[in-house]
Amino acid sequence: MKLHYFCLLASLLMVFQQFRGVNGIVFYATSIFESAGRVGTLALVATTVPMTVTGTVLMDRPGR
C-alpha cells in the first residue's frame, strides 16, 4: 500500500510539472536567460538542483 502511494505521488508530480510548463522554460532557458546574463543561469541551476535532490530522496525513501 505504501509503495502505491509513492508511485501515485510521483506520477502526479510529473503530470503537474508538464502542466506548469517548466519543461518549456528549461528547454528555452539558454535563450531566455541569455539577456539576464550569468545570474539567470545560476538562478535556474539554484532551483533545479535542490528540487532534483529532494525528489530523489523522497522517491528513494520507500526503497526499491
C-alpha positions as CSV (number, residue, x, y, z in Angstrom):
1,M,0.0,0.0,0.0
2,K,2.8,2.4,0.9
3,L,4.5,1.8,-2.5
4,H,1.3,2.6,-4.3
5,Y,1.1,5.9,-2.5
6,F,4.6,6.9,-3.6
7,C,4.0,5.8,-7.2
8,L,0.8,7.8,-7.4
9,L,2.6,10.8,-5.8
10,A,5.5,10.6,-8.4
11,S,3.1,10.3,-11.3
12,L,1.0,13.3,-10.2
13,L,4.2,15.4,-9.7
14,M,5.2,14.6,-13.3
15,V,1.8,15.5,-14.6
16,F,1.7,18.8,-12.7
17,Q,5.2,19.5,-14.0
18,Q,4.0,19.2,-17.5
19,F,1.0,21.5,-16.9
20,R,3.2,24.2,-15.4
21,G,5.2,24.3,-18.5
22,V,8.5,24.0,-16.7
23,N,10.0,21.9,-19.5
24,G,9.4,24.7,-21.9
25,I,11.2,27.1,-19.6
26,V,14.1,24.7,-19.1
27,F,14.3,24.0,-22.8
28,Y,14.5,27.6,-23.8
29,A,16.4,28.6,-20.7
30,T,19.6,29.5,-22.5
31,S,17.8,32.0,-24.8
32,I,15.5,33.3,-22.0
33,F,18.3,33.8,-19.5
34,E,20.9,35.0,-22.0
35,S,19.6,38.5,-21.6
36,A,19.9,38.2,-17.8
37,G,23.5,37.1,-18.1
38,R,25.1,34.7,-15.7
39,V,22.6,35.5,-12.9
40,G,19.7,33.9,-14.8
41,T,21.6,30.7,-15.4
42,L,22.7,30.5,-11.8
43,A,19.1,31.0,-10.7
44,L,17.9,28.2,-12.9
45,V,20.6,25.8,-11.5
46,A,20.0,27.0,-7.9
47,T,16.4,25.9,-8.2
48,T,16.7,22.8,-10.4
49,V,19.5,21.0,-8.4
50,P,17.8,21.2,-5.0
51,M,14.4,20.1,-6.4
52,T,16.0,17.2,-8.2
53,V,17.8,16.1,-5.0
54,T,14.6,16.5,-3.0
55,G,12.7,14.4,-5.4
56,T,15.4,11.7,-5.5
57,V,15.5,11.5,-1.7
58,L,11.7,11.3,-1.4
59,M,11.4,8.6,-4.1
60,D,14.3,6.6,-2.7
61,R,12.9,6.6,0.9
62,P,10.5,3.7,0.5
63,G,13.2,1.5,-1.0
64,R,13.4,-0.3,-4.3
